[in-house]
Amino acid sequence: MKLFDVYPLFDIEPVKAHGSYVWDKNGVKYLDLYGGHAVISIGHSHPHYVQKLNEQLNAIGFYSNSVKIKMQEELAEKLGELSGYPGYQLFLCNSGAEANENALKLASFHTGKKKVIAFGKSFHGRTSLAVASTDDAKIIAPVNETENVIFLPLNDEFAFEQAMNKDVCAVIVEGIQGFGGIHIPTNSFLQKLQSECEKFGALLILDEIQSGYGRSGKFFAHQYSNVQPDLITVAKGMGNGFPIAGVFIHPDVKAKHGMLGTTFGGSYLACAAGIAVLDVLKNESLIQNASEMGNYLLEELSKLPGITEVRGEGLMVGIELEFPCAQIRSELLFEHKIFTGSSSDKNTLRILPSLTIQKVELDQFLNAFKIVLSKQFVK
Ligand SMILES: Cc1ncc(COP(=O)(O)O)c(C=O)c1O
């Protein structure tokens, strides 16, 4: 059988990884500033994570959500504490799209309404409602088209106020837009979303799937703005590569048996991965490191020529160039052995390293970046 050819692939085969580095099958070492779509939070193959997953697999790997899985409670307890949301409820699932799908469904169940407001350049996943709330017509199949979702420009408070009404069940926004090219909702915009949601009885959903788990220098990017969303979705960095995702649910939203569900979500192995990630984030002060290293990176990048704008918080950084970034990415990868990310904006490069990244590794990137940028001006 052949693979369904949906991905444009680099001709590189990683076979080993550690910390911020991966090695290909020929032994070539690469600096990873992308973490496979922002997934690697505590570094590749962190020894504590590897040990905990191995131990768990030797004990019990899976049973379904028809029995008590105490590790889910341990994960929820630790997550509530580290994130600053100890009073919220946690629903565990497997991927970012699934988390958003469940959050949107829950908002509709809870309010009995069905209109959703999403924003320009958003990405919320590829399943039915998640993709319908994603601002990319190319990935919305005809069956997913719906009049229930409307899109508004990010940070346009006036447009939002005009559009908000009593039929809206959910407003969904990324803590920092990732795939859209690293665009940050302003504090005042997020506060406006919260106050209007309260006024019209809608739920505010913060999609922190890419911007959460410490990447922004706070546990959640929205914590820069003093809002308390009704629902928060997490995935990516949550399992450092093990598929695990979750929805944080405000205490006022009451659960009913059968309302949500999943076969794999919250398995022993997923919980072991999730708990190991939280332990490492806390014990190694990685959120603090993300903040410090992010500030350093943003400051150094702001000194370089050929850059239109540098955007970001912590280790979620977008570099908008004056020209398309494909050639720069390819030179960084093949000549300097550094992985970086693209975005839906062809001029914007995304930098999403592990939260364990150190100055010496960022300097390796900055030096290489200066070289590839300078070549553009010589042409
Ligand atoms: C902000 C955001 N939401 C949702 C998703 C979807 O996550 P998944 O690919 O795990 O379904 C992504 C993935 O890139 C994302 O960046």
Ligand as a Chemical Component Dictionary entry (heavy atoms), coordinates in Angstrom:
data_LIG
# 
_chem_comp.id                   LIG 
_chem_comp.type                 NON-POLYMER 
_chem_comp.pdbx_formal_charge   0 
_chem_comp.three_letter_code    LIG 
# 
loop_
_chem_comp_atom.comp_id 
_chem_comp_atom.atom_id 
_chem_comp_atom.alt_atom_id 
_chem_comp_atom.type_symbol 
_chem_comp_atom.charge 
_chem_comp_atom.model_Cartn_x 
_chem_comp_atom.model_Cartn_y 
_chem_comp_atom.model_Cartn_z 
_chem_comp_atom.pdbx_ordinal 
LIG C1 C1 C 0 -3.941 26.869 17.238 1  
LIG C2 C2 C 0 -4.197 25.469 16.761 2  
LIG N1 N1 N 0 -5.383 24.898 16.986 3  
LIG C3 C3 C 0 -5.646 23.643 16.598 4  
LIG C4 C4 C 0 -4.719 22.893 15.922 5  
LIG C5 C5 C 0 -5.044 21.495 15.492 6  
LIG O1 O1 O 0 -4.311 20.575 16.224 7  
LIG P1 P1 P 0 -4.154 19.051 15.712 8  
LIG O2 O2 O 0 -3.304 19.094 14.491 9  
LIG O3 O3 O 0 -3.508 18.359 16.873 10 
LIG O4 O4 O 0 -5.521 18.555 15.412 11 
LIG C6 C6 C 0 -3.457 23.452 15.651 12 
LIG C7 C7 C 0 -2.450 22.680 14.890 13 
LIG O5 O5 O 0 -1.549 23.208 14.278 14 
LIG C8 C8 C 0 -3.188 24.769 16.076 15 
LIG O6 O6 O 0 -2.015 25.366 15.829 16 
# 
loop_
_chem_comp_bond.comp_id 
_chem_comp_bond.atom_id_1 
_chem_comp_bond.atom_id_2 
_chem_comp_bond.value_order 
_chem_comp_bond.pdbx_ordinal 
LIG C1 C2 SING 1  
LIG C2 N1 SING 2  
LIG C2 C8 DOUB 3  
LIG N1 C3 DOUB 4  
LIG C3 C4 SING 5  
LIG C4 C5 SING 6  
LIG C4 C6 DOUB 7  
LIG C5 O1 SING 8  
LIG O1 P1 SING 9  
LIG P1 O2 DOUB 10 
LIG P1 O3 SING 11 
LIG P1 O4 SING 12 
LIG C6 C7 SING 13 
LIG C6 C8 SING 14 
LIG C7 O5 DOUB 15 
LIG C8 O6 SING 16 
# 
